[in-house]
Amino acid sequence: MASTGKPGAFDRSSRIMRFALKYYRAGVFGNVGTTRVQPGDVRKAEEFVDDLEALGPTFVKIGQALSTRTDLLAPVYLDALKRMQDDVQPVAFAELQPMLEEALGVRLSKAFASFDEEPLGAASLAQVHRATLHDGREVAVKIQRPGVEDLIHADLGVLDRFARGADRFTSIGQRLHFVDIVGEMQRALLAELDYLDEAESLDRFRERLSVYPELFIPAPVWDYTSLRVLTMEYAPGTKVTDISGLQRTENDYGNLARALLKGYLDQVFVHGEIHADPHPGNVLVLHDQRLALLDFGMVAHVPPRQRERLLKLVLAAVDGRGEDVASESIAISARLENFDEARYVHEVSQLVARYAVRSERMGLSEGRLLLELARIGSECRLRMPPATTLLGKTMLNLEAVCNALEPELDVKKAVEKHAYQILRKRLQSSLSPRRLGMEALETQQLLRGAPRKMADILSLIADNKLRVQLGGLEESHLMESLQKIANRISTGIITAALIVGAAMLAQVRTSFTLFGYPAFALVMFVLAGALGVALVVSALLSDRKVRPREERSPSD
């Protein structure tokens, strides 16, 4: 990968804009439903990934985020992005030491009994070193690369300007809303740079997953943690991808896989958080046969109502109820102009039917199902929330980890069983005395206020003062169409008046002539002709072309 050093601001902006224009014109973000690979498509996709990596850490992270966006990219580009690796040449520790000592407030020798200057791993945003505290505890120290935050802010600022232009002047921008996509990436990247937030996530996940003794989350060492430095327990172990067949015969890793699935389903559907990066490289099997989960920089939050809808969607999918899956996905999504609901329901039903009877040969998994829903939605002009693709990516990673631990595990069955357990617990909690008491209090308030509200309404009716306001009418298609009609009528009347006036003036003798006709009459004829031509051109070019609007479900 190219160096991540920060070049001049103008040169950097120009380079990013050339990249964005190149691949926008190449139609990278169009034709998401195209599965046929044309000659040269694979080469173009590989070139796209190479250019992303050459642009440095911001675009490496953007590439990783795009690798599961089936609603944005054609499959050939998604396949190419899967090879994108977030590993770079490590920074010399001499460059990191001043930042580390500034964050800790003491010299390195005062903070640690020993510190290994050779990193355990190096990524585009940070690198991790092993160290030992003075009390003997072994820790892993994650240090942010110098200048990376400023570079990300600058890069995303350039992309935001490009996205605003694309959204305003192009049909694909109005459909996909590039500004929203850039905003999502900005929030995710900046959150990943906040190591205090990651340390809190470690503590939170550690507490919530404590009910599963098979899982281990390293505890942060708060005295050695700051905004740019994260110190946590060191977890020595083996990557799940390095487990041999011989080790599987000696150890039962199926329990670990099932505990992992249950823990993550609890996080999403009970606590409303998605750890978006549990890929096999971040999961280790410890020497005591526990599963260690690392790297909690990417955590997304799911609102309660959306969480319930997603749970219903997953349960409908595992039951093979395609129409219910379509209904739930529509309920949490934004319906764009010309949303084709009939086509969407049909294609989702077909997808869920294939999923319900899937085989290993078909390769349709829970994570892939969610990503396919987003792709079909994009084709039918339905924009699903980011949580859908994040959950899909998480499920794909979990499936890869479970397959490495226990290849014979039926992931679908395990997901179905625990999802129904979550649903039963939710129903039981809704019948708890506390919940029933709150609902009774709300009902009491409603009944107390009802007579007064009815009296107010009847009083307004009796005094003929009842008014009904329709919010948003001034921005509706009706007002837009009425304004267009009024403009056309006004232009037509003015054009007709000019023609009549010019005809009358043509009968008046005058010494001011052009081409043998009265000059003023001729000017009025020309002006009337120009207005008439403009009216016809405007009708041909702009009629029946309304700016795309989106309709959000009231359940959001």
C-alpha positions as CSV (number, residue, x, y, z in Angstrom):
1,M,0.0,0.0,0.0
2,A,1.1,3.5,-0.7
3,S,2.4,5.7,2.0
4,T,-0.2,7.4,4.2
5,G,1.8,10.5,4.6
6,K,-0.2,13.7,4.3
7,P,0.4,15.6,1.1
8,G,-0.5,19.2,0.3
9,A,-4.1,20.0,0.9
10,F,-4.7,21.2,-2.7
11,D,-3.0,18.2,-4.3
12,R,-4.8,15.8,-1.9
13,S,-8.2,17.4,-2.8
14,S,-7.5,17.2,-6.5
15,R,-6.5,13.6,-6.3
16,I,-9.7,12.6,-4.4
17,M,-11.9,14.6,-6.8
18,R,-10.2,12.9,-9.8
19,F,-10.8,9.5,-8.2
20,A,-14.5,10.3,-7.4
21,L,-15.1,11.6,-10.9
22,K,-13.4,8.7,-12.6
23,Y,-15.5,6.1,-10.9
24,Y,-18.7,8.1,-10.9
25,R,-18.4,8.4,-14.7
26,A,-17.5,4.7,-14.9
27,G,-20.9,3.9,-13.3
28,V,-19.4,2.0,-10.3
29,F,-22.5,3.0,-8.2
30,G,-25.0,2.0,-10.8
31,N,-26.5,-1.3,-12.0
32,V,-26.4,-3.0,-8.6
33,G,-28.6,-5.7,-9.9
34,T,-26.3,-6.7,-12.7
35,T,-24.9,-10.2,-12.2
36,R,-23.4,-10.8,-15.6
37,V,-19.7,-10.0,-15.7
38,Q,-18.8,-8.2,-18.9
39,P,-15.2,-8.4,-20.4
40,G,-13.0,-6.1,-18.5
41,D,-15.2,-5.7,-15.4
42,V,-12.9,-7.8,-13.2
43,R,-9.9,-5.7,-14.2
44,K,-11.9,-2.4,-13.6
45,A,-12.9,-3.7,-10.2
46,E,-9.4,-4.6,-9.2
47,E,-8.2,-1.2,-10.4
48,F,-10.9,0.4,-8.2
49,V,-9.6,-1.4,-5.2
50,D,-6.0,-0.5,-6.0
51,D,-6.9,3.2,-6.3
52,L,-8.8,3.0,-3.0
53,E,-5.7,1.5,-1.2
54,A,-3.4,4.1,-2.8
55,L,-5.4,6.9,-1.3
56,G,-4.6,5.9,2.2
57,P,-6.3,5.0,5.5
58,T,-9.6,6.9,5.0
59,F,-10.3,5.1,1.7
60,V,-9.2,1.7,3.1
61,K,-11.9,2.1,5.7
62,I,-14.4,3.3,3.1
63,G,-13.5,0.3,1.0
64,Q,-14.2,-2.1,3.9
65,A,-17.5,-0.4,4.6
66,L,-18.5,-0.6,0.9
67,S,-17.5,-4.3,0.7
68,T,-21.0,-5.3,2.0
69,R,-23.1,-2.5,0.4
70,T,-25.0,-4.6,-2.1
71,D,-27.4,-1.7,-2.4
72,L,-24.6,0.5,-3.8
73,L,-22.1,-1.6,-5.8
74,A,-22.3,-4.3,-8.5
75,P,-21.3,-7.8,-7.3
76,V,-18.0,-7.7,-9.3
77,Y,-16.9,-4.7,-7.2
78,L,-18.0,-6.3,-3.9
79,D,-15.9,-9.4,-4.7
80,A,-12.9,-7.3,-5.4
81,L,-13.3,-5.3,-2.2
82,K,-13.2,-8.5,-0.1
83,R,-9.5,-8.8,-0.7
84,M,-8.9,-5.3,0.8
85,Q,-6.6,-5.7,3.8
86,D,-6.3,-3.1,6.6
87,D,-2.6,-3.9,7.2
88,V,0.2,-1.5,6.4
89,Q,3.9,-1.1,7.1
90,P,4.3,-0.3,10.8
91,V,5.3,3.1,11.9
92,A,8.6,3.3,13.7
93,F,8.0,3.4,17.4
94,A,10.1,6.6,17.7
95,E,7.3,8.4,15.9
96,L,4.6,7.0,18.3
97,Q,6.5,7.3,21.6
98,P,5.9,11.1,22.0
99,M,2.2,10.7,21.5
100,L,2.1,7.7,23.9
101,E,4.0,9.6,26.7
102,E,1.9,12.7,26.2
103,A,-1.3,10.7,26.5
104,L,-0.1,8.9,29.7
105,G,1.5,12.0,31.2
106,V,4.7,10.1,32.2
107,R,7.8,8.7,30.6
108,L,7.5,5.3,29.0
109,S,9.8,3.7,31.6
110,K,7.6,5.0,34.5
111,A,4.4,3.6,33.0
112,F,5.6,0.2,31.9
113,A,8.0,-2.4,33.3
114,S,8.7,-3.5,29.8
115,F,7.5,-2.4,26.3
116,D,8.0,-4.3,23.1
117,E,8.7,-1.8,20.3
118,E,7.9,-4.4,17.6
119,P,4.1,-4.2,17.0
120,L,1.8,-7.2,17.3
121,G,-0.1,-5.7,14.4
122,A,-0.3,-2.6,12.3
123,A,-3.4,-1.2,10.6
124,S,-4.1,2.1,8.7
125,L,-5.4,3.9,11.8
126,A,-3.3,2.4,14.6
127,Q,-0.9,-0.2,15.7
128,V,-0.8,-2.5,18.8
129,H,2.2,-3.2,21.0
130,R,2.7,-5.7,23.8
131,A,3.8,-4.4,27.2
132,T,4.0,-5.3,30.9
133,L,2.8,-3.1,33.8
134,H,4.8,-2.7,37.0
135,D,2.3,-4.9,38.8
136,G,3.1,-7.8,36.4
137,R,0.0,-7.6,34.2
138,E,0.5,-8.2,30.5
139,V,-1.3,-5.7,28.3
140,A,-1.9,-4.7,24.7
141,V,-1.4,-1.0,23.9
142,K,-3.2,0.4,20.9
143,I,-1.7,3.7,19.7
144,Q,-3.2,5.9,17.0
145,R,-1.0,6.9,14.1
146,P,0.1,10.5,14.1
147,G,-1.9,12.9,11.8
148,V,-4.5,10.3,10.8
149,E,-7.4,12.2,12.3
150,D,-6.6,15.4,10.4
151,L,-6.2,13.4,7.2
152,I,-9.6,11.7,7.7
153,H,-11.3,15.1,8.4
154,A,-9.8,16.6,5.2
155,D,-10.6,13.6,3.0
156,L,-14.2,13.4,4.2
157,G,-14.7,17.1,3.7
158,V,-13.7,16.7,0.0
159,L,-16.0,13.7,-0.4
160,D,-18.9,15.7,1.2
161,R,-18.5,18.5,-1.3
162,F,-18.5,16.0,-4.2
163,A,-21.5,14.2,-2.7
164,R,-23.6,17.4,-2.4
165,G,-23.0,18.2,-6.0
166,A,-23.9,14.7,-7.1
167,D,-27.1,14.7,-5.0
168,R,-28.1,18.0,-6.5
169,F,-27.4,17.6,-10.1
170,T,-27.6,13.8,-10.9
171,S,-30.4,11.3,-10.8
172,I,-28.3,8.6,-9.2
173,G,-27.3,11.1,-6.4
174,Q,-31.0,11.9,-5.8
175,R,-31.8,8.2,-5.6
176,L,-28.9,7.1,-3.4
177,H,-28.3,10.3,-1.4
178,F,-24.5,10.3,-1.4
179,V,-24.4,12.9,1.4
180,D,-26.1,10.5,3.8
181,I,-23.7,7.8,2.9
182,V,-20.6,10.0,3.4
183,G,-22.2,11.2,6.7
184,E,-22.6,7.6,7.9
185,M,-19.0,6.8,7.0
186,Q,-17.8,10.0,8.8
187,R,-19.6,9.1,12.0
188,A,-18.2,5.6,11.9
189,L,-14.6,6.6,11.2
190,L,-14.6,9.4,13.8
191,A,-16.1,7.0,16.4
192,E,-13.4,4.5,15.6
193,L,-10.7,7.2,16.4
194,D,-12.1,7.7,19.9
195,Y,-10.4,5.1,22.1
196,L,-12.3,6.3,25.2
197,D,-15.5,5.3,23.5
198,E,-13.9,1.9,22.5
199,A,-12.9,1.3,26.1
200,E,-16.4,2.0,27.3
201,S,-17.7,-0.5,24.6
202,L,-15.2,-3.1,26.0
203,D,-16.6,-2.6,29.5
204,R,-20.2,-2.7,28.3
205,F,-19.8,-5.8,26.2
206,R,-17.8,-7.5,28.9
207,E,-20.6,-6.9,31.4
208,R,-23.4,-8.0,29.1
209,L,-21.7,-11.1,27.8
210,S,-20.7,-12.2,31.2
211,V,-23.7,-14.6,31.2
212,Y,-21.7,-16.6,28.6
213,P,-18.6,-18.0,30.4
214,E,-17.3,-19.3,27.0
215,L,-16.6,-15.7,25.9
216,F,-13.8,-13.4,27.0
217,I,-13.7,-9.6,26.4
218,P,-10.4,-7.9,27.5
219,A,-10.9,-5.3,30.2
220,P,-9.6,-1.8,29.5
221,V,-6.9,-0.4,31.8
222,W,-8.4,3.0,32.4
223,D,-5.4,4.7,34.0
224,Y,-3.5,3.9,30.8
225,T,-6.2,4.9,28.3
226,S,-6.9,8.2,26.6
227,L,-8.5,9.6,23.5
228,R,-5.6,8.3,21.3
229,V,-4.2,5.4,23.4
230,L,-6.1,2.3,24.5
231,T,-4.6,-0.2,27.0
232,M,-6.3,-3.5,27.6
233,E,-5.7,-7.0,28.9
234,Y,-3.4,-9.0,26.7
235,A,-5.2,-12.1,25.3
236,P,-2.8,-14.8,24.1
237,G,-4.4,-17.3,21.8
238,T,-4.9,-18.8,18.3
239,K,-6.9,-17.2,15.5
240,V,-10.0,-19.3,14.7
241,T,-8.8,-19.6,11.1
242,D,-5.6,-21.3,12.3
243,I,-7.4,-24.1,14.2
244,S,-6.4,-27.5,12.7
245,G,-8.6,-30.5,12.2
246,L,-6.6,-32.3,14.9
247,Q,-7.4,-29.6,17.4
248,R,-11.2,-30.0,16.6
249,T,-11.0,-33.7,17.4
250,E,-9.5,-33.0,20.8
251,N,-11.8,-30.0,21.7
252,D,-15.5,-29.3,21.4
253,Y,-15.6,-25.9,19.7
254,G,-19.3,-26.1,18.9
255,N,-20.2,-24.7,22.4
256,L,-18.0,-21.7,21.7
257,A,-19.7,-21.1,18.3
258,R,-23.2,-21.3,19.8
259,A,-22.3,-19.0,22.7
260,L,-20.9,-16.5,20.2
261,L,-24.1,-16.5,18.2
262,K,-26.3,-16.1,21.3
263,G,-24.1,-13.3,22.6
264,Y,-24.3,-11.3,19.4
265,L,-28.0,-11.9,19.0
266,D,-28.5,-10.6,22.5
267,Q,-26.4,-7.5,21.8
268,V,-28.5,-6.6,18.7
269,F,-32.0,-7.5,19.7
270,V,-31.9,-7.0,23.5
271,H,-29.4,-4.2,24.0
272,G,-29.6,-2.6,20.6
273,E,-25.9,-2.6,19.7
274,I,-24.1,-4.1,16.7
275,H,-20.4,-4.9,16.9
276,A,-19.8,-4.5,13.2
277,D,-16.3,-6.1,13.0
278,P,-16.2,-9.6,14.5
279,H,-14.3,-11.0,11.6
280,P,-12.1,-14.1,12.1
281,G,-8.9,-12.1,12.6
282,N,-10.5,-10.5,15.7
283,V,-11.5,-13.7,17.4
284,L,-9.0,-15.9,19.2
285,V,-9.3,-19.3,21.0
286,L,-7.5,-18.9,24.3
287,H,-5.4,-21.6,26.0
288,D,-8.2,-22.1,28.5
289,Q,-10.6,-22.9,25.6
290,R,-12.5,-19.6,25.8
291,L,-13.2,-17.4,22.8
292,A,-11.6,-13.9,23.0
293,L,-13.3,-11.0,21.1
294,L,-11.1,-8.1,20.1
295,D,-11.4,-4.7,18.4
296,F,-14.6,-2.9,19.5
297,G,-14.0,0.3,17.6
298,M,-17.0,-0.1,15.2
299,V,-20.2,-0.3,17.3
300,A,-23.5,0.9,15.9
301,H,-26.6,1.6,17.9
302,V,-30.1,0.4,16.9
303,P,-33.2,2.3,18.2
304,P,-35.8,0.2,20.1
305,R,-38.6,0.3,17.5
306,Q,-36.2,-0.6,14.7
307,R,-34.7,-3.3,16.8
308,E,-38.2,-4.9,17.2
309,R,-38.8,-4.7,13.4
310,L,-35.4,-6.3,12.7
311,L,-36.2,-9.2,15.1
312,K,-39.6,-9.8,13.4
313,L,-37.8,-9.7,10.0
314,V,-35.3,-12.3,11.1
315,L,-38.0,-14.6,12.6
316,A,-40.1,-14.3,9.4
317,A,-37.1,-15.1,7.3
318,V,-36.2,-18.3,9.3
319,D,-39.9,-19.3,9.1
320,G,-39.9,-18.8,5.3
321,R,-42.6,-16.1,5.4
322,G,-41.4,-13.9,2.5
323,E,-44.3,-11.5,2.5
324,D,-43.8,-10.7,6.2
325,V,-40.1,-10.1,5.5
326,A,-41.0,-7.6,2.8
327,S,-43.6,-5.9,5.1
328,E,-41.2,-5.5,8.0
329,S,-38.3,-4.3,5.7
330,I,-40.7,-1.7,4.1
331,A,-41.8,-0.5,7.6
332,I,-38.2,0.4,8.6
333,S,-37.1,1.9,5.2
334,A,-37.5,5.1,3.3
335,R,-39.7,4.7,0.2
336,L,-38.3,6.8,-2.7
337,E,-40.3,8.2,-5.6
338,N,-41.7,5.5,-7.9
339,F,-41.1,2.7,-5.3
340,D,-42.1,-0.5,-7.0
341,E,-43.8,-2.3,-4.0
342,A,-45.3,-5.2,-6.1
343,R,-41.9,-6.1,-7.6
344,Y,-40.2,-5.7,-4.2
345,V,-42.6,-8.1,-2.4
346,H,-42.3,-10.6,-5.2
347,E,-38.5,-10.6,-5.3
348,V,-38.2,-10.7,-1.5
349,S,-40.6,-13.6,-1.4
350,Q,-38.6,-15.5,-3.9
351,L,-35.4,-14.8,-2.0
352,V,-36.8,-16.0,1.3
353,A,-38.1,-19.1,-0.3
354,R,-34.6,-20.0,-1.6
355,Y,-33.2,-19.2,1.8
356,A,-35.8,-21.5,3.6
357,V,-34.7,-24.5,1.5
358,R,-31.1,-23.4,1.0
359,S,-28.2,-25.8,0.7
360,E,-24.4,-25.4,1.1
361,R,-24.2,-25.4,-2.7
362,M,-26.5,-22.4,-2.9
363,G,-24.5,-20.5,-0.4
364,L,-27.4,-18.3,0.9
365,S,-26.8,-17.5,4.6
366,E,-28.5,-15.3,7.1
367,G,-26.0,-12.4,6.6
368,R,-26.2,-12.8,2.8
369,L,-30.0,-12.7,3.0
370,L,-29.9,-9.3,4.8
371,L,-27.5,-7.9,2.2
372,E,-29.6,-9.2,-0.6
373,L,-32.7,-7.4,0.9
374,A,-30.7,-4.1,0.7
375,R,-29.8,-4.8,-2.9
376,I,-33.3,-5.6,-4.0
377,G,-34.5,-2.5,-2.1
378,S,-32.1,-0.3,-4.0
379,E,-33.3,-1.7,-7.4
380,C,-37.0,-1.1,-6.4
381,R,-36.2,2.4,-5.0
382,L,-36.5,1.4,-1.3
383,R,-33.6,2.7,0.9
384,M,-33.1,0.4,3.9
385,P,-31.5,1.7,7.1
386,P,-27.7,1.3,7.6
387,A,-28.4,-1.1,10.5
388,T,-29.6,-3.7,8.0
389,T,-26.3,-3.9,6.1
390,L,-24.3,-3.7,9.3
391,L,-26.2,-6.6,10.8
392,G,-25.8,-8.5,7.5
393,K,-22.0,-7.9,7.6
394,T,-21.9,-8.9,11.3
395,M,-23.8,-12.1,10.5
396,L,-21.5,-12.9,7.6
397,N,-18.5,-12.5,9.9
398,L,-20.1,-14.6,12.6
399,E,-20.9,-17.3,10.1
400,A,-17.3,-17.4,9.0
401,V,-16.1,-17.7,12.7
402,C,-18.6,-20.4,13.4
403,N,-17.6,-22.3,10.3
404,A,-14.0,-22.2,11.4
405,L,-14.9,-23.4,14.9
406,E,-17.5,-26.0,14.0
407,P,-18.0,-26.6,10.3
408,E,-21.1,-28.9,10.9
409,L,-22.9,-26.3,13.0
410,D,-26.4,-25.4,11.6
411,V,-26.3,-21.6,12.0
412,K,-29.8,-21.1,10.8
413,K,-31.2,-23.5,13.4
414,A,-29.1,-21.9,16.2
415,V,-30.3,-18.4,15.1
416,E,-33.9,-19.4,15.0
417,K,-33.9,-21.1,18.4
418,H,-32.3,-18.2,20.2
419,A,-34.3,-15.5,18.4
420,Y,-37.5,-17.1,19.6
421,Q,-36.1,-17.2,23.1
422,I,-35.4,-13.5,22.9
423,L,-39.0,-13.0,21.7
424,R,-40.5,-15.0,24.6
425,K,-38.4,-13.0,27.1
426,R,-39.6,-9.8,25.6
427,L,-43.3,-10.9,25.8
428,Q,-42.7,-11.9,29.4
429,S,-41.2,-8.6,30.3
430,S,-44.1,-6.8,28.7
431,L,-46.4,-8.5,31.3
432,S,-44.2,-7.6,34.2
433,P,-45.8,-5.5,37.0
434,R,-43.6,-2.6,36.2
435,R,-44.6,-2.5,32.5
436,L,-48.2,-3.0,33.3
437,G,-48.1,-0.3,35.9
438,M,-46.7,2.2,33.4
439,E,-49.3,1.3,30.8
440,A,-52.1,1.7,33.4
441,L,-50.8,5.1,34.3
442,E,-50.8,6.2,30.6
443,T,-54.3,4.8,30.2
444,Q,-55.4,6.7,33.3
445,Q,-54.0,10.0,31.9
446,L,-55.7,9.4,28.6
447,L,-59.1,8.8,30.3
448,R,-58.7,11.8,32.6
449,G,-58.0,14.1,29.6
450,A,-60.5,12.7,27.2
451,P,-63.6,14.6,28.5
452,R,-61.8,18.0,28.5
453,K,-60.5,17.4,24.9
454,M,-64.0,16.4,23.7
455,A,-65.5,19.5,25.3
456,D,-62.9,21.7,23.6
457,I,-63.6,20.1,20.2
458,L,-67.4,20.5,20.6
459,S,-66.9,24.1,21.7
460,L,-64.9,24.9,18.5
461,I,-67.5,23.2,16.3
462,A,-70.3,25.2,18.0
463,D,-68.4,28.5,17.5
464,N,-67.6,27.5,13.9
465,K,-63.8,27.9,14.7
466,L,-62.7,24.3,14.0
467,R,-59.7,24.2,11.6
468,V,-57.9,21.4,10.0
469,Q,-54.3,22.0,9.0
470,L,-52.5,19.9,6.4
471,G,-48.8,20.1,7.1
472,G,-46.4,20.0,4.3
473,L,-48.9,21.0,1.6
474,E,-46.7,23.9,0.4
475,E,-44.0,21.3,-0.4
476,S,-46.3,18.7,-2.0
477,H,-46.5,17.6,-5.6
478,L,-49.9,19.2,-5.8
479,M,-48.6,22.7,-5.0
480,E,-45.6,22.1,-7.3
481,S,-48.0,21.1,-10.2
482,L,-50.4,24.0,-9.5
483,Q,-47.5,26.5,-9.6
484,K,-46.3,25.0,-12.9
485,I,-49.8,25.2,-14.4
486,A,-50.1,28.9,-13.2
487,N,-46.8,29.7,-14.7
488,R,-47.7,28.1,-18.1
489,I,-51.1,29.9,-18.2
490,S,-49.5,33.3,-17.4
491,T,-46.8,32.8,-20.0
492,G,-49.5,31.7,-22.6
493,I,-51.6,34.8,-21.8
494,I,-48.6,37.1,-22.1
495,T,-47.6,35.5,-25.4
496,A,-51.2,35.8,-26.8
497,A,-51.3,39.5,-25.7
498,L,-48.0,40.2,-27.4
499,I,-49.3,38.6,-30.7
500,V,-52.6,40.5,-30.6
501,G,-50.8,43.8,-29.8
502,A,-48.2,43.2,-32.5
503,A,-51.0,42.5,-35.0
504,M,-52.8,45.8,-34.1
505,L,-49.6,47.8,-34.2
506,A,-48.7,46.4,-37.6
507,Q,-51.7,48.3,-39.0
508,V,-50.3,51.6,-37.8
509,R,-48.1,53.5,-40.2
510,T,-44.7,54.6,-38.8
511,S,-41.4,55.8,-40.1
512,F,-39.6,53.2,-37.8
513,T,-39.4,50.0,-39.8
514,L,-37.4,46.8,-39.9
515,F,-37.5,44.7,-43.1
516,G,-40.4,46.7,-44.2
517,Y,-42.5,46.1,-41.1
518,P,-43.2,48.4,-38.2
519,A,-40.3,48.0,-35.8
520,F,-42.2,47.8,-32.6
521,A,-44.7,45.3,-33.9
522,L,-41.9,43.1,-35.3
523,V,-40.1,43.2,-31.9
524,M,-43.3,42.1,-30.2
525,F,-43.8,39.3,-32.7
526,V,-40.2,38.0,-32.1
527,L,-40.7,38.2,-28.3
528,A,-44.0,36.3,-28.5
529,G,-42.3,33.7,-30.7
530,A,-39.4,33.3,-28.3
531,L,-41.8,32.9,-25.3
532,G,-43.9,30.4,-27.2
533,V,-40.8,28.3,-28.1
534,A,-39.6,28.4,-24.5
535,L,-43.0,27.3,-23.3
536,V,-43.0,24.3,-25.7
537,V,-39.4,23.3,-24.8
538,S,-40.1,23.6,-21.1
539,A,-43.1,21.3,-21.5
540,L,-41.2,18.7,-23.5
541,L,-38.2,18.7,-21.1
542,S,-39.6,19.1,-17.7
543,D,-43.1,17.7,-17.7
544,R,-43.5,14.4,-15.8
545,K,-40.1,14.8,-14.2
546,V,-40.5,15.4,-10.5
547,R,-37.7,15.6,-8.0
548,P,-37.3,12.2,-6.2
549,R,-38.8,12.4,-2.8
550,E,-38.8,9.8,-0.1
551,E,-41.6,8.6,2.2
552,R,-40.5,7.4,5.6
553,S,-42.6,5.0,7.5
554,P,-44.3,6.4,10.6
555,S,-42.8,3.6,12.6
556,D,-39.2,5.0,12.3
